[in-house]
Amino acid sequence: MSLLNLPGLGQMVEVISKERNLPKHAVQNALREALLKGYERFRKTYRSEGITFEEEYFNNFDVELDIEGEGFRVLATKMIVDEVKDADHEIGLSEVREVAPEAQAGGTVVVDVTPEQGDFGRMAAIQTKQVLAQKLRDQQRKIIQEEFQDVEGTVLQGRVLRFENTSVIVAVSSGFGQPEVEAELPKREQLAGERPYRPNMTLKVYLKKVFEGSRRGPQLLVSRADAGLVVYLFANEVPEIEEEIVRIVAVAREANPPSPAVGPRTKIAVDTLERDVDPVGACIGARGARIQAVVSELRGEKIDVIRWSPDPSTYIANSLSPARIHEVRLINANERIAHVLVPEDQLSLAIGKEGQNVRLAARLTGWKIDIKNLAKYDYEEEDRKIQESSARFTENLEPSDQDEEENDYADDQE
């Protein structure tokens, strides 16, 4: 069989494999695809002979690498026919029977169609080189996707490499002994309090997304601002969470507040089914050691750990910690609206600087929270509004709903 020489083929595969952190078989697959594209270019340029090359024209062609022989062959799978009309896809039965007397029409045979060394011209070689670079990038993306998809939504150790515009490029690894891969930490996912980042600075990052398909830049998007990072840090510091004695019910985080005058803050709601376990105390730790470790990793971010409760009033009151709450009134359970009554000296604490405390409490609980001054709250007026709202809700019930109820009643009577 013919062989097109590629001097140093084995060494080239070895070098590319090391430089790009790719297994040898992935490099060989990329090289095979690139050489096939080069052959297609050669055929279309020098041996078209009036042929119309459709998109799938070369689907029956393949490239075989010979690492030891330092070269490659081009092979074509052809249909055995009595009369040849398409030489690229068909071969005559009489020709095949010269080497395989038992051959029958309708079968297939693999034929060596490797061109001569001098025929595989400069343009084809350039095409091969360009396609090889693209195929290697595709192989890298595919391997990264397969390697990191299983760890998406977890936390990785990162190391700052360089800066691109407002993004930070960090090196991450999917596990011990695995090669490092570049990931992007965009500005919106950074913590303002830890900028400027420095080269070789190490930090924990939350793997937010693994991009699929072609994309300029790193395939991995990581975050320092995602609430998932806080959940991981607590699970890492609190054995009771890892052992599922304490569970994290909800997290609300404002890592980059809208105003620079307000610092980052997180509220986390925890619970337990164990009567003898204090879930809040477990998260805080002796002398605050556990929560302090999380705060340190987040560069001093303020964290409120509160007790979750199935009772909305209790849960809302807890969520506004550290403010002292007098009463929580559930104004509209359907629309999840609540009035929170606090003494005048607790108003600013309940609302928080530029509304941050009540904003995070609302996100944590899922209720629309309206902070009210206890001294100025008019119970009678608010009760009247509640009754009017309830009446409007009843009036707005769709007639079809009432008709169905009446029909159901009539059916029961029958």
C-alpha positions in Angstrom: 0.0 0.0 0.0 1.1 3.6 -0.7 2.3 5.9 2.0 2.7 9.6 2.1 5.7 10.5 4.3 5.3 12.6 7.4 8.9 12.7 8.9 8.8 12.8 12.7 5.1 11.9 12.9 5.5 10.1 16.2 7.5 12.9 17.8 5.0 15.5 16.6 2.1 13.6 18.2 4.1 13.4 21.4 4.9 17.1 21.5 1.4 18.3 20.7 0.0 15.9 23.4 2.2 17.4 26.1 1.8 21.0 25.0 -2.0 20.9 24.9 -2.6 18.4 27.7 -4.3 16.1 25.2 -4.2 12.3 25.1 -2.3 10.9 22.1 -5.4 9.3 20.6 -7.1 12.7 20.6 -4.1 14.3 18.8 -4.2 11.4 16.3 -7.9 11.8 15.7 -7.4 15.6 15.1 -4.5 14.9 12.7 -6.6 12.3 10.7 -9.4 14.7 10.3 -7.0 17.5 9.2 -5.3 15.3 6.7 -8.6 14.2 5.2 -9.5 17.9 4.8 -6.2 18.4 3.1 -7.0 15.5 0.7 -10.4 17.0 0.0 -8.7 20.3 -0.9 -6.2 18.4 -3.1 -9.0 16.6 -5.0 -11.1 19.8 -5.5 -8.1 21.7 -6.7 -6.3 19.3 -9.0 -8.6 16.4 -9.8 -12.1 17.9 -10.0 -12.7 16.9 -13.7 -16.1 18.4 -13.8 -17.3 16.7 -10.6 -19.8 18.5 -8.4 -18.6 18.0 -4.8 -21.6 17.8 -2.5 -21.2 18.3 1.2 -21.2 14.5 1.9 -19.1 13.6 -1.1 -16.1 12.5 0.9 -18.0 10.6 3.6 -16.6 7.3 2.3 -13.0 8.5 2.6 -10.7 8.0 5.6 -7.1 8.5 6.6 -5.0 5.9 8.3 -1.9 7.0 10.2 1.2 4.8 10.3 3.1 6.1 13.3 6.0 3.6 12.9 6.3 4.2 9.2 6.0 8.0 9.7 3.3 8.6 7.1 -0.4 8.2 6.3 -2.7 6.6 3.7 -6.0 7.7 2.2 -8.6 5.0 2.0 -12.0 4.9 0.3 -14.8 2.4 0.9 -16.4 1.7 -2.4 -19.5 -0.3 -3.6 -18.9 -3.3 -5.8 -20.9 -2.9 -9.0 -21.1 -4.5 -12.5 -20.7 -1.1 -14.2 -18.8 1.8 -12.7 -20.4 5.2 -13.0 -18.8 7.0 -10.1 -15.2 6.0 -9.6 -14.9 7.7 -6.2 -17.7 5.6 -4.7 -17.9 2.5 -6.9 -15.5 -0.2 -8.2 -16.0 -2.8 -10.9 -16.8 -6.4 -9.9 -14.3 -7.8 -12.5 -11.5 -5.6 -10.9 -12.3 -6.8 -7.4 -12.4 -10.5 -8.5 -8.8 -10.3 -9.7 -7.8 -10.2 -6.0 -11.0 -11.7 -4.4 -12.7 -14.2 -6.6 -15.5 -14.7 -4.2 -16.6 -11.0 -4.3 -20.2 -10.3 -5.3 -21.9 -7.1 -6.6 -23.5 -5.1 -3.8 -20.7 -5.6 -1.3 -18.1 -3.1 -0.3 -14.3 -3.0 -0.4 -11.7 -0.6 1.0 -9.4 0.8 -1.6 -6.1 2.6 -1.2 -6.4 6.0 -3.0 -3.3 7.7 -1.5 -1.9 10.3 -4.0 1.7 10.5 -4.9 4.0 12.4 -2.6 4.5 15.2 -5.2 0.8 15.5 -6.0 -0.2 16.4 -2.5 0.6 20.0 -3.1 1.4 23.1 -1.0 -2.2 24.3 -0.8 -3.3 20.9 0.6 -0.6 21.1 3.2 -1.6 24.6 4.2 -5.2 23.4 4.5 -4.1 20.5 6.6 -2.2 22.8 9.0 -5.1 25.2 9.4 -7.6 22.4 10.0 -5.3 20.7 12.5 -5.1 23.8 14.7 -8.9 24.0 14.7 -9.4 20.3 15.3 -7.0 20.4 18.2 -9.0 23.2 19.8 -12.1 21.2 19.3 -10.6 18.2 21.0 -9.5 20.4 23.9 -13.0 21.8 24.3 -14.5 18.3 24.1 -12.2 16.9 26.8 -12.7 19.9 29.1 -16.5 19.5 28.7 -16.3 15.8 29.5 -13.9 16.3 32.5 -15.7 19.2 34.1 -19.4 18.6 33.5 -19.5 16.2 36.4 -18.2 18.9 38.8 -20.3 21.8 37.5 -22.0 23.4 40.5 -19.1 22.6 42.9 -16.1 24.5 44.2 -12.6 24.3 42.8 -9.2 25.6 43.9 -8.1 28.4 41.5 -4.9 30.2 40.8 -4.8 33.6 39.1 -2.9 33.5 35.8 -3.5 36.8 33.9 -6.0 39.5 33.2 -8.1 40.0 30.0 -10.0 43.3 29.9 -12.1 43.2 33.1 -12.0 39.4 33.5 -9.5 37.4 35.5 -8.2 34.1 33.9 -7.6 31.5 36.6 -6.2 28.0 36.4 -8.4 25.2 37.9 -8.2 21.5 38.1 -11.0 18.9 38.3 -9.1 16.8 40.8 -5.8 15.7 42.3 -3.2 14.9 39.6 -5.3 16.4 36.8 -3.8 19.0 34.5 -4.8 22.7 35.1 -7.4 24.3 32.7 -8.1 27.9 32.2 -11.4 29.4 33.5 -12.9 32.9 33.2 -13.8 34.9 36.3 -15.7 37.9 34.8 -16.1 41.2 36.6 -19.7 40.5 37.6 -18.6 37.3 39.4 -15.7 38.9 41.3 -15.7 40.3 44.8 -15.0 44.0 44.8 -13.4 43.8 48.2 -10.6 41.5 47.0 -9.6 43.4 43.9 -7.0 44.0 42.6 -6.2 40.3 42.0 -2.5 39.4 41.8 -0.8 36.8 39.6 -0.5 33.4 41.4 -3.0 34.4 44.0 -5.0 31.3 45.1 -8.7 31.3 45.9 -11.7 29.0 45.9 -14.1 29.5 42.9 -17.6 28.1 42.2 -17.8 26.4 38.8 -20.9 28.1 37.5 -21.1 26.9 33.9 -19.3 24.6 31.4 -19.8 26.0 27.9 -20.5 23.6 25.1 -19.5 24.0 21.4 -17.3 26.7 20.0 -16.5 29.7 22.1 -13.8 32.3 22.2 -11.9 32.2 25.5 -12.1 29.6 28.3 -14.8 27.0 28.3 -15.3 27.3 32.1 -17.1 30.2 33.9 -16.3 30.5 37.6 -17.6 32.8 40.3 -16.7 34.3 43.6 -20.1 36.0 44.0 -22.4 33.0 43.6 -24.4 31.8 46.6 -23.2 28.3 45.9 -19.8 29.2 47.1 -21.2 30.1 50.5 -23.0 26.8 50.7 -19.9 24.9 49.9 -17.8 26.8 52.4 -20.2 26.1 55.2 -20.5 22.4 54.2 -16.7 22.2 54.3 -16.4 23.9 57.8 -19.5 22.3 59.5 -19.4 18.5 59.8 -23.1 18.5 60.8 -24.0 19.8 57.3 -21.8 17.2 55.6 -23.4 14.5 57.7 -26.9 15.9 56.9 -27.7 16.5 60.5 -28.0 20.2 59.7 -29.4 21.3 56.3 -29.2 24.6 54.5 -32.7 25.5 53.5 -32.1 28.8 51.7 -29.4 31.4 50.9 -29.7 35.0 49.8 -26.4 36.7 48.8 -25.6 40.2 47.7 -21.9 39.9 46.9 -21.8 43.1 44.9 -24.3 45.6 46.3 -25.7 48.3 44.0 -24.0 51.0 46.1 -20.3 51.1 47.0 -21.3 52.5 50.4 -22.8 49.1 51.3 -20.7 46.0 51.9 -21.3 42.5 50.7 -23.7 40.4 52.9 -25.3 36.9 52.9 -28.2 35.5 54.9 -28.4 31.7 55.2 -31.3 29.8 56.7 -30.6 26.5 58.4 -32.6 23.8 60.1 -32.4 20.3 61.7 -34.6 17.4 62.6 -32.4 16.6 65.6 -33.9 17.9 68.9 -30.6 18.2 70.6 -28.8 20.1 67.9 -28.7 23.8 67.5 -28.3 24.4 63.7 -27.3 28.0 64.1 -24.8 27.3 66.8 -23.3 24.4 64.7 -22.7 26.8 61.8 -21.2 29.5 64.1 -18.9 27.1 66.0 -17.1 27.5 69.3 -16.2 31.2 69.7 -17.3 31.8 66.1 -14.5 29.7 64.7 -16.5 28.0 61.9 -18.2 31.1 60.6 -15.0 33.1 60.9 -13.3 30.7 58.5 -16.0 31.3 55.9 -15.9 35.1 56.4 -12.1 35.0 56.0 -12.3 33.1 52.7 -14.9 35.7 51.5 -12.6 38.6 52.5 -14.7 39.9 55.4 -18.2 39.5 54.0 -20.9 39.9 56.6 -22.9 36.6 57.1 -26.2 36.2 59.1 -27.1 32.6 60.0 -30.7 32.3 61.0 -33.1 29.5 62.0 -35.5 28.4 59.4 -39.1 27.8 60.5 -42.2 26.3 58.7 -44.2 29.2 60.3 -43.9 32.2 57.9 -44.2 34.7 60.7 -41.4 33.2 62.7 -39.3 32.7 59.6 -39.7 36.3 58.5 -38.9 37.6 62.0 -35.7 35.5 62.1 -34.7 36.6 58.6 -34.5 40.2 59.7 -31.8 39.5 62.3 -30.2 41.3 64.1 -33.3 43.6 64.3 -35.7 43.0 67.2 -39.2 42.3 65.8 -42.4 43.1 67.7 -44.9 41.4 65.4 -45.3 40.0 61.9 -48.7 40.3 60.2 -49.4 38.2 57.1 -51.4 40.6 55.1 -52.0 38.4 52.0 -50.9 34.8 52.0 -51.7 34.3 48.3 -49.5 37.2 47.2 -47.1 36.6 50.1 -47.2 40.1 51.6 -46.3 40.7 55.2 -46.1 43.8 57.5 -43.3 43.7 60.0 -43.9 45.9 63.1 -40.7 47.1 64.9 -40.0 49.7 67.6 -38.8 53.0 66.3 -35.3 52.4 67.6 -35.2 49.2 65.5 -36.3 50.7 62.2 -32.9 51.4 60.7 -31.6 48.0 61.8 -34.5 46.1 60.3 -34.3 48.0 57.0 -30.5 48.0 56.8 -28.1 50.3 55.1 -29.8 51.4 51.8 -32.4 48.7 52.4 -30.0 45.7 52.2 -31.3 43.9 55.3 -34.9 43.8 54.3 -34.0 43.2 50.7 -32.0 40.0 51.6 -34.7 38.9 54.0 -37.3 39.2 51.3 -35.2 37.1 48.9 -34.5 34.5 51.6 -38.1 34.0 52.6 -39.9 34.7 49.3 -42.2 37.2 51.0 -42.7 40.9 50.2 -41.8 42.5 53.5 -43.0 46.0 54.5 -41.3 47.4 57.6 -43.7 49.4 59.7 -43.1 51.7 62.7 -45.0 50.1 65.6 -45.8 53.5 67.2 -47.5 54.8 64.1 -49.2 51.6 62.9 -53.0 51.9 62.6 -54.4 48.4 63.2 -58.0 49.3 62.4 -57.1 51.0 59.1 -54.9 48.1 58.0 -57.5 45.6 59.0 -60.1 47.5 56.9 -57.7 47.4 53.9 -57.2 43.6 54.4 -61.0 43.1 54.4 -61.5 45.2 51.3 -58.7 43.3 49.5 -60.2 40.0 50.5 -63.6 41.1 49.3 -62.2 42.2 45.9 -60.4 38.8 45.6 -63.7 37.0 46.1 -65.6 39.2 43.6 -62.9 38.6 41.0 -63.3 34.8 41.1 -64.1 33.7 37.6 -67.8 32.8 37.0 -66.7 29.5 35.5 -65.2 28.6 38.9 -68.5 29.4 40.7 -70.5 27.6 38.0 -68.3 24.5 38.4 -68.9 24.6 42.2 -72.7 24.9 41.6 -72.7 22.1 39.1 -70.7 19.9 41.4 -73.2 20.6 44.2 -76.1 19.8 41.8 -74.5 16.5 40.8 -74.0 15.6 44.4 -77.7 16.2 45.1 -78.7 14.0 42.2 
